[in-house]
Amino acid sequence: MPNFASSPPRRYAIPRKRSKRSFCLSCESRETVDTLVAKALAAGGSTYDKPEDFGFMYTHSFVDLDGHGWGLFHLTETSPSQ
């Protein structure tokens, strides 16, 4: 998952102060993750990585027009161990 240390080397457009926001959203499915990223890119956002599948978690992210990062993820349901 993206974090502040691995954020892309770019300027962030900050309306009033110099601070960067990063948001993380849990999604109902992998398809929801992909759909939301596609909508963000179609609206003018950008991405700096590719989707990642860790088996138990699927992630992708985008940067919105204000320069804020959005990490989207879907956790795979697993049955409890016995």
Biopython code that builds the backbone (N, CA, C, O; Angstrom):
import numpy as np
from Bio.PDB.StructureBuilder import StructureBuilder

atoms = [
    (1, "MET", "N", (0.836, -1.169, 0.000)),
    (1, "MET", "CA", (0.000, 0.000, 0.000)),
    (1, "MET", "C", (0.884, 1.238, 0.000)),
    (1, "MET", "O", (1.937, 1.241, 0.638)),
    (2, "PRO", "N", (0.484, 2.267, -0.690)),
    (2, "PRO", "CA", (1.262, 3.496, -0.683)),
    (2, "PRO", "C", (1.305, 4.115, 0.716)),
    (2, "PRO", "O", (0.350, 4.003, 1.485)),
    (3, "ASN", "N", (2.407, 4.758, 1.027)),
    (3, "ASN", "CA", (2.490, 5.498, 2.277)),
    (3, "ASN", "C", (3.270, 6.782, 2.020)),
    (3, "ASN", "O", (3.751, 7.005, 0.909)),
    (4, "PHE", "N", (3.395, 7.616, 3.029)),
    (4, "PHE", "CA", (4.064, 8.898, 2.828)),
    (4, "PHE", "C", (5.505, 8.728, 2.368)),
    (4, "PHE", "O", (5.991, 9.520, 1.561)),
    (5, "ALA", "N", (6.197, 7.706, 2.868)),
    (5, "ALA", "CA", (7.598, 7.512, 2.501)),
    (5, "ALA", "C", (7.750, 7.122, 1.036)),
    (5, "ALA", "O", (8.761, 7.437, 0.409)),
    (6, "SER", "N", (6.737, 6.431, 0.483)),
    (6, "SER", "CA", (6.852, 5.981, -0.904)),
    (6, "SER", "C", (5.945, 6.769, -1.845)),
    (6, "SER", "O", (5.686, 6.333, -2.967)),
    (7, "SER", "N", (5.469, 7.908, -1.401)),
    (7, "SER", "CA", (4.610, 8.730, -2.248)),
    (7, "SER", "C", (5.378, 9.188, -3.483)),
    (7, "SER", "O", (6.599, 9.341, -3.439)),
    (8, "PRO", "N", (4.669, 9.405, -4.573)),
    (8, "PRO", "CA", (5.353, 9.794, -5.801)),
    (8, "PRO", "C", (6.028, 11.160, -5.664)),
    (8, "PRO", "O", (5.537, 12.023, -4.937)),
    (9, "PRO", "N", (7.132, 11.356, -6.347)),
    (9, "PRO", "CA", (7.823, 12.645, -6.281)),
    (9, "PRO", "C", (7.101, 13.672, -7.147)),
    (9, "PRO", "O", (7.463, 13.874, -8.306)),
    (10, "ARG", "N", (6.101, 14.308, -6.599)),
    (10, "ARG", "CA", (5.332, 15.295, -7.348)),
    (10, "ARG", "C", (4.857, 16.378, -6.402)),
    (10, "ARG", "O", (4.846, 16.198, -5.184)),
    (11, "ARG", "N", (4.472, 17.480, -6.965)),
    (11, "ARG", "CA", (3.921, 18.565, -6.156)),
    (11, "ARG", "C", (2.450, 18.290, -5.900)),
    (11, "ARG", "O", (1.718, 17.837, -6.780)),
    (12, "TYR", "N", (2.050, 18.566, -4.712)),
    (12, "TYR", "CA", (0.654, 18.411, -4.348)),
    (12, "TYR", "C", (0.016, 19.791, -4.271)),
    (12, "TYR", "O", (0.561, 20.704, -3.651)),
    (13, "ALA", "N", (-1.121, 19.931, -4.896)),
    (13, "ALA", "CA", (-1.833, 21.205, -4.881)),
    (13, "ALA", "C", (-2.598, 21.310, -3.565)),
    (13, "ALA", "O", (-3.575, 20.593, -3.349)),
    (14, "ILE", "N", (-2.159, 22.187, -2.705)),
    (14, "ILE", "CA", (-2.778, 22.354, -1.393)),
    (14, "ILE", "C", (-3.490, 23.700, -1.365)),
    (14, "ILE", "O", (-2.857, 24.741, -1.541)),
    (15, "PRO", "N", (-4.801, 23.688, -1.144)),
    (15, "PRO", "CA", (-5.553, 24.936, -1.194)),
    (15, "PRO", "C", (-5.071, 26.022, -0.233)),
    (15, "PRO", "O", (-4.945, 27.175, -0.644)),
    (16, "ARG", "N", (-4.798, 25.694, 1.034)),
    (16, "ARG", "CA", (-4.455, 26.749, 1.995)),
    (16, "ARG", "C", (-3.152, 26.524, 2.747)),
    (16, "ARG", "O", (-2.446, 27.485, 3.050)),
    (17, "LYS", "N", (-2.825, 25.293, 3.049)),
    (17, "LYS", "CA", (-1.629, 24.987, 3.846)),
    (17, "LYS", "C", (-0.802, 23.927, 3.135)),
    (17, "LYS", "O", (-1.291, 23.230, 2.245)),
    (18, "ARG", "N", (0.422, 23.819, 3.529)),
    (18, "ARG", "CA", (1.278, 22.769, 2.971)),
    (18, "ARG", "C", (1.114, 21.507, 3.813)),
    (18, "ARG", "O", (1.823, 21.304, 4.798)),
    (19, "SER", "N", (0.191, 20.687, 3.418)),
    (19, "SER", "CA", (0.037, 19.377, 4.039)),
    (19, "SER", "C", (-0.566, 18.451, 3.002)),
    (19, "SER", "O", (-1.273, 18.897, 2.099)),
    (20, "LYS", "N", (-0.294, 17.191, 3.129)),
    (20, "LYS", "CA", (-0.774, 16.222, 2.163)),
    (20, "LYS", "C", (-1.744, 15.292, 2.878)),
    (20, "LYS", "O", (-1.506, 14.895, 4.019)),
    (21, "ARG", "N", (-2.813, 14.953, 2.219)),
    (21, "ARG", "CA", (-3.798, 14.041, 2.781)),
    (21, "ARG", "C", (-3.745, 12.739, 2.014)),
    (21, "ARG", "O", (-3.541, 12.714, 0.800)),
    (22, "SER", "N", (-3.932, 11.672, 2.743)),
    (22, "SER", "CA", (-3.987, 10.360, 2.136)),
    (22, "SER", "C", (-5.187, 9.638, 2.734)),
    (22, "SER", "O", (-5.350, 9.592, 3.953)),
    (23, "PHE", "N", (-6.015, 9.083, 1.878)),
    (23, "PHE", "CA", (-7.232, 8.419, 2.319)),
    (23, "PHE", "C", (-7.196, 6.954, 1.920)),
    (23, "PHE", "O", (-6.580, 6.594, 0.917)),
    (24, "CYS", "N", (-7.845, 6.119, 2.693)),
    (24, "CYS", "CA", (-7.901, 4.695, 2.395)),
    (24, "CYS", "C", (-9.352, 4.243, 2.522)),
    (24, "CYS", "O", (-10.006, 4.502, 3.531)),
    (25, "LEU", "N", (-9.849, 3.563, 1.487)),
    (25, "LEU", "CA", (-11.236, 3.112, 1.476)),
    (25, "LEU", "C", (-11.315, 1.611, 1.299)),
    (25, "LEU", "O", (-10.656, 1.042, 0.429)),
    (26, "SER", "N", (-12.130, 0.968, 2.134)),
    (26, "SER", "CA", (-12.401, -0.454, 1.988)),
    (26, "SER", "C", (-13.559, -0.611, 1.008)),
    (26, "SER", "O", (-14.584, 0.059, 1.142)),
    (27, "CYS", "N", (-13.400, -1.490, 0.029)),
    (27, "CYS", "CA", (-14.417, -1.694, -1.000)),
    (27, "CYS", "C", (-15.011, -3.095, -0.902)),
    (27, "CYS", "O", (-14.382, -4.010, -0.370)),
    (28, "GLU", "N", (-16.229, -3.255, -1.422)),
    (28, "GLU", "CA", (-16.949, -4.522, -1.340)),
    (28, "GLU", "C", (-16.358, -5.614, -2.220)),
    (28, "GLU", "O", (-16.548, -6.798, -1.942)),
    (29, "SER", "N", (-15.645, -5.236, -3.277)),
    (29, "SER", "CA", (-15.110, -6.232, -4.204)),
    (29, "SER", "C", (-13.925, -5.656, -4.973)),
    (29, "SER", "O", (-13.679, -4.450, -4.967)),
    (30, "ARG", "N", (-13.202, -6.555, -5.634)),
    (30, "ARG", "CA", (-12.108, -6.126, -6.514)),
    (30, "ARG", "C", (-12.661, -5.269, -7.643)),
    (30, "ARG", "O", (-12.043, -4.285, -8.049)),
    (31, "GLU", "N", (-13.820, -5.648, -8.142)),
    (31, "GLU", "CA", (-14.440, -4.907, -9.243)),
    (31, "GLU", "C", (-14.754, -3.472, -8.817)),
    (31, "GLU", "O", (-14.610, -2.543, -9.612)),
    (32, "THR", "N", (-15.179, -3.293, -7.574)),
    (32, "THR", "CA", (-15.454, -1.945, -7.067)),
    (32, "THR", "C", (-14.182, -1.127, -7.023)),
    (32, "THR", "O", (-14.190, 0.046, -7.394)),
    (33, "VAL", "N", (-13.080, -1.726, -6.574)),
    (33, "VAL", "CA", (-11.781, -1.041, -6.561)),
    (33, "VAL", "C", (-11.445, -0.565, -7.969)),
    (33, "VAL", "O", (-11.132, 0.606, -8.179)),
    (34, "ASP", "N", (-11.512, -1.490, -8.938)),
    (34, "ASP", "CA", (-11.155, -1.150, -10.316)),
    (34, "ASP", "C", (-12.088, -0.102, -10.913)),
    (34, "ASP", "O", (-11.640, 0.787, -11.637)),
    (35, "THR", "N", (-13.380, -0.204, -10.614)),
    (35, "THR", "CA", (-14.358, 0.753, -11.144)),
    (35, "THR", "C", (-14.102, 2.161, -10.604)),
    (35, "THR", "O", (-14.129, 3.130, -11.363)),
    (36, "LEU", "N", (-13.855, 2.276, -9.308)),
    (36, "LEU", "CA", (-13.615, 3.597, -8.714)),
    (36, "LEU", "C", (-12.325, 4.224, -9.226)),
    (36, "LEU", "O", (-12.281, 5.428, -9.479)),
    (37, "VAL", "N", (-11.275, 3.422, -9.381)),
    (37, "VAL", "CA", (-10.024, 3.960, -9.926)),
    (37, "VAL", "C", (-10.250, 4.414, -11.366)),
    (37, "VAL", "O", (-9.776, 5.480, -11.757)),
    (38, "ALA", "N", (-10.965, 3.622, -12.154)),
    (38, "ALA", "CA", (-11.240, 3.998, -13.551)),
    (38, "ALA", "C", (-12.037, 5.300, -13.619)),
    (38, "ALA", "O", (-11.764, 6.144, -14.472)),
    (39, "LYS", "N", (-13.018, 5.472, -12.730)),
    (39, "LYS", "CA", (-13.803, 6.710, -12.711)),
    (39, "LYS", "C", (-12.933, 7.903, -12.329)),
    (39, "LYS", "O", (-13.071, 8.985, -12.899)),
    (40, "ALA", "N", (-12.040, 7.704, -11.369)),
    (40, "ALA", "CA", (-11.149, 8.796, -10.955)),
    (40, "ALA", "C", (-10.225, 9.197, -12.102)),
    (40, "ALA", "O", (-10.008, 10.386, -12.334)),
    (41, "LEU", "N", (-9.688, 8.226, -12.813)),
    (41, "LEU", "CA", (-8.803, 8.530, -13.939)),
    (41, "LEU", "C", (-9.568, 9.215, -15.064)),
    (41, "LEU", "O", (-9.043, 10.132, -15.695)),
    (42, "ALA", "N", (-10.806, 8.784, -15.327)),
    (42, "ALA", "CA", (-11.624, 9.406, -16.373)),
    (42, "ALA", "C", (-11.974, 10.852, -16.017)),
    (42, "ALA", "O", (-12.201, 11.674, -16.905)),
    (43, "ALA", "N", (-12.018, 11.162, -14.724)),
    (43, "ALA", "CA", (-12.350, 12.516, -14.273)),
    (43, "ALA", "C", (-11.120, 13.416, -14.178)),
    (43, "ALA", "O", (-11.231, 14.571, -13.769)),
    (44, "GLY", "N", (-9.946, 12.897, -14.552)),
    (44, "GLY", "CA", (-8.747, 13.730, -14.550)),
    (44, "GLY", "C", (-7.725, 13.388, -13.495)),
    (44, "GLY", "O", (-6.671, 14.021, -13.433)),
    (45, "GLY", "N", (-8.012, 12.393, -12.653)),
    (45, "GLY", "CA", (-7.035, 11.963, -11.648)),
    (45, "GLY", "C", (-5.894, 11.219, -12.306)),
    (45, "GLY", "O", (-5.878, 11.038, -13.523)),
    (46, "SER", "N", (-4.940, 10.790, -11.500)),
    (46, "SER", "CA", (-3.802, 10.042, -12.026)),
    (46, "SER", "C", (-3.475, 8.896, -11.081)),
    (46, "SER", "O", (-3.942, 8.854, -9.943)),
    (47, "THR", "N", (-2.676, 7.983, -11.568)),
    (47, "THR", "CA", (-2.200, 6.897, -10.717)),
    (47, "THR", "C", (-0.709, 6.731, -10.941)),
    (47, "THR", "O", (-0.187, 7.079, -12.000)),
    (48, "TYR", "N", (-0.035, 6.203, -9.948)),
    (48, "TYR", "CA", (1.403, 6.016, -10.034)),
    (48, "TYR", "C", (1.797, 4.575, -9.765)),
    (48, "TYR", "O", (2.982, 4.266, -9.637)),
    (49, "ASP", "N", (0.819, 3.700, -9.680)),
    (49, "ASP", "CA", (1.129, 2.297, -9.464)),
    (49, "ASP", "C", (0.132, 1.426, -10.209)),
    (49, "ASP", "O", (-0.808, 1.923, -10.828)),
    (50, "LYS", "N", (0.349, 0.134, -10.142)),
    (50, "LYS", "CA", (-0.544, -0.839, -10.748)),
    (50, "LYS", "C", (-1.299, -1.543, -9.632)),
    (50, "LYS", "O", (-0.858, -1.530, -8.483)),
    (51, "PRO", "N", (-2.436, -2.160, -9.957)),
    (51, "PRO", "CA", (-3.135, -2.928, -8.917)),
    (51, "PRO", "C", (-2.220, -4.014, -8.354)),
    (51, "PRO", "O", (-1.381, -4.570, -9.063)),
    (52, "GLU", "N", (-2.397, -4.301, -7.078)),
    (52, "GLU", "CA", (-1.610, -5.355, -6.440)),
    (52, "GLU", "C", (-2.532, -6.369, -5.793)),
    (52, "GLU", "O", (-3.485, -6.003, -5.105)),
    (53, "ASP", "N", (-2.249, -7.642, -6.013)),
    (53, "ASP", "CA", (-3.029, -8.728, -5.429)),
    (53, "ASP", "C", (-2.132, -9.497, -4.470)),
    (53, "ASP", "O", (-1.187, -10.164, -4.890)),
    (54, "PHE", "N", (-2.436, -9.400, -3.183)),
    (54, "PHE", "CA", (-1.655, -10.079, -2.154)),
    (54, "PHE", "C", (-2.316, -11.382, -1.713)),
    (54, "PHE", "O", (-1.908, -11.980, -0.717)),
    (55, "GLY", "N", (-3.331, -11.822, -2.448)),
    (55, "GLY", "CA", (-4.062, -13.025, -2.074)),
    (55, "GLY", "C", (-5.194, -12.707, -1.117)),
    (55, "GLY", "O", (-6.359, -12.914, -1.453)),
    (56, "PHE", "N", (-4.879, -12.212, 0.060)),
    (56, "PHE", "CA", (-5.893, -11.841, 1.049)),
    (56, "PHE", "C", (-6.411, -10.413, 0.849)),
    (56, "PHE", "O", (-7.439, -10.031, 1.409)),
    (57, "MET", "N", (-5.679, -9.624, 0.035)),
    (57, "MET", "CA", (-6.043, -8.221, -0.156)),
    (57, "MET", "C", (-5.684, -7.783, -1.572)),
    (57, "MET", "O", (-4.626, -8.131, -2.096)),
    (58, "TYR", "N", (-6.588, -7.013, -2.180)),
    (58, "TYR", "CA", (-6.386, -6.444, -3.508)),
    (58, "TYR", "C", (-6.386, -4.932, -3.357)),
    (58, "TYR", "O", (-7.283, -4.386, -2.715)),
    (59, "THR", "N", (-5.409, -4.239, -3.929)),
    (59, "THR", "CA", (-5.304, -2.791, -3.764)),
    (59, "THR", "C", (-5.018, -2.083, -5.086)),
    (59, "THR", "O", (-4.449, -2.662, -6.012)),
    (60, "HIS", "N", (-5.418, -0.841, -5.148)),
    (60, "HIS", "CA", (-5.041, 0.073, -6.222)),
    (60, "HIS", "C", (-5.263, 1.479, -5.683)),
    (60, "HIS", "O", (-5.974, 1.656, -4.694)),
    (61, "SER", "N", (-4.671, 2.468, -6.314)),
    (61, "SER", "CA", (-4.790, 3.829, -5.784)),
    (61, "SER", "C", (-4.799, 4.856, -6.893)),
    (61, "SER", "O", (-4.479, 4.564, -8.046)),
    (62, "PHE", "N", (-5.175, 6.076, -6.515)),
    (62, "PHE", "CA", (-5.148, 7.193, -7.451)),
    (62, "PHE", "C", (-4.882, 8.477, -6.689)),
    (62, "PHE", "O", (-4.992, 8.522, -5.464)),
    (63, "VAL", "N", (-4.532, 9.515, -7.427)),
    (63, "VAL", "CA", (-4.342, 10.851, -6.866)),
    (63, "VAL", "C", (-5.413, 11.737, -7.482)),
    (63, "VAL", "O", (-5.556, 11.789, -8.704)),
    (64, "ASP", "N", (-6.164, 12.434, -6.637)),
    (64, "ASP", "CA", (-7.252, 13.272, -7.152)),
    (64, "ASP", "C", (-6.725, 14.607, -7.676)),
    (64, "ASP", "O", (-5.524, 14.870, -7.617)),
    (65, "LEU", "N", (-7.614, 15.438, -8.182)),
    (65, "LEU", "CA", (-7.214, 16.706, -8.795)),
    (65, "LEU", "C", (-6.604, 17.695, -7.811)),
    (65, "LEU", "O", (-5.898, 18.618, -8.218)),
    (66, "ASP", "N", (-6.872, 17.511, -6.513)),
    (66, "ASP", "CA", (-6.269, 18.367, -5.497)),
    (66, "ASP", "C", (-4.941, 17.819, -4.996)),
    (66, "ASP", "O", (-4.297, 18.428, -4.141)),
    (67, "GLY", "N", (-4.529, 16.672, -5.527)),
    (67, "GLY", "CA", (-3.262, 16.092, -5.136)),
    (67, "GLY", "C", (-3.318, 15.150, -3.957)),
    (67, "GLY", "O", (-2.277, 14.735, -3.447)),
    (68, "HIS", "N", (-4.511, 14.803, -3.515)),
    (68, "HIS", "CA", (-4.648, 13.891, -2.379)),
    (68, "HIS", "C", (-4.641, 12.446, -2.870)),
    (68, "HIS", "O", (-5.236, 12.127, -3.900)),
    (69, "GLY", "N", (-3.964, 11.580, -2.123)),
    (69, "GLY", "CA", (-3.874, 10.177, -2.484)),
    (69, "GLY", "C", (-5.032, 9.371, -1.920)),
    (69, "GLY", "O", (-5.468, 9.592, -0.790)),
    (70, "TRP", "N", (-5.521, 8.439, -2.716)),
    (70, "TRP", "CA", (-6.621, 7.559, -2.320)),
    (70, "TRP", "C", (-6.173, 6.122, -2.541)),
    (70, "TRP", "O", (-5.899, 5.719, -3.671)),
    (71, "GLY", "N", (-6.100, 5.359, -1.472)),
    (71, "GLY", "CA", (-5.795, 3.941, -1.548)),
    (71, "GLY", "C", (-7.081, 3.158, -1.385)),
    (71, "GLY", "O", (-7.781, 3.312, -0.384)),
    (72, "LEU", "N", (-7.396, 2.326, -2.351)),
    (72, "LEU", "CA", (-8.606, 1.511, -2.296)),
    (72, "LEU", "C", (-8.198, 0.058, -2.117)),
    (72, "LEU", "O", (-7.221, -0.394, -2.716)),
    (73, "PHE", "N", (-8.940, -0.677, -1.294)),
    (73, "PHE", "CA", (-8.586, -2.077, -1.087)),
    (73, "PHE", "C", (-9.826, -2.929, -0.871)),
    (73, "PHE", "O", (-10.877, -2.444, -0.452)),
    (74, "HIS", "N", (-9.673, -4.201, -1.166)),
    (74, "HIS", "CA", (-10.714, -5.193, -0.890)),
    (74, "HIS", "C", (-10.038, -6.349, -0.158)),
    (74, "HIS", "O", (-9.067, -6.922, -0.650)),
    (75, "LEU", "N", (-10.564, -6.690, 1.030)),
    (75, "LEU", "CA", (-10.053, -7.817, 1.778)),
    (75, "LEU", "C", (-10.870, -9.049, 1.426)),
    (75, "LEU", "O", (-12.101, -9.016, 1.443)),
    (76, "THR", "N", (-10.173, -10.143, 1.107)),
    (76, "THR", "CA", (-10.839, -11.390, 0.785)),
    (76, "THR", "C", (-11.357, -12.023, 2.059)),
    (76, "THR", "O", (-10.650, -12.097, 3.064)),
    (77, "GLU", "N", (-12.597, -12.480, 2.007)),
    (77, "GLU", "CA", (-13.154, -13.160, 3.173)),
    (77, "GLU", "C", (-12.479, -14.504, 3.327)),
    (77, "GLU", "O", (-12.319, -15.255, 2.364)),
    (78, "THR", "N", (-12.091, -14.793, 4.545)),
    (78, "THR", "CA", (-11.475, -16.088, 4.838)),
    (78, "THR", "C", (-12.251, -16.754, 5.947)),
    (78, "THR", "O", (-12.772, -16.083, 6.838)),
    (79, "SER", "N", (-12.330, -18.051, 5.901)),
    (79, "SER", "CA", (-13.020, -18.761, 6.972)),
    (79, "SER", "C", (-12.091, -18.883, 8.167)),
    (79, "SER", "O", (-10.883, -19.053, 8.003)),
    (80, "PRO", "N", (-12.653, -18.797, 9.375)),
    (80, "PRO", "CA", (-11.811, -18.886, 10.580)),
    (80, "PRO", "C", (-11.171, -20.266, 10.674)),
    (80, "PRO", "O", (-11.788, -21.270, 10.319)),
    (81, "SER", "N", (-9.938, -20.310, 11.151)),
    (81, "SER", "CA", (-9.267, -21.596, 11.307)),
    (81, "SER", "C", (-9.835, -22.321, 12.515)),
    (81, "SER", "O", (-10.260, -21.710, 13.496)),
    (82, "GLN", "N", (-9.827, -23.634, 12.412)),
    (82, "GLN", "CA", (-10.404, -24.434, 13.496)),
    (82, "GLN", "C", (-9.338, -25.046, 14.351)),
    (82, "GLN", "O", (-9.646, -25.752, 15.311)),
]
sb = StructureBuilder()
sb.init_structure("model")
sb.init_model(0)
sb.init_chain("A")
sb.init_seg("    ")
for serial, (resi, resn, name, xyz) in enumerate(atoms, 1):
    if name == "N":
        sb.init_residue(resn, " ", resi, " ")
    sb.init_atom(name, np.array(xyz, "f"), 0.0, 1.0, " ", f" {name:<3s}", serial, name[0])
structure = sb.get_structure()
